[in-house]
């Protein structure tokens, strides 16, 4: 028998890089700070999570306002621009 093993036959998962593992841990820590308790039917947002959500909502309001400002600017002709006839 040969010494080669097919990848699908190997039961060991590939080792993750340290950076990816740290990102997973940071994501899990962030989730725990924001959500707190969770079950299959409901979850409780922590005070930190409520603060985070409020900031996210404010960012959405600002992003929508920026899009509207650009749309208004594009719909009005620029007074400094003249079209060559």
FENHUCOR-V6844 format. One record per pair of residues at least 24 apart in sequence whose C-alpha atoms are under 7 Angstrom apart, sorted by sequence separation. I is the first residue (numbers start at 0). J is the second residue. D is the distance in Angstrom with one decimal. If there is no record, write none. Layout:
I & J & D
I & J & D
This chain:
none
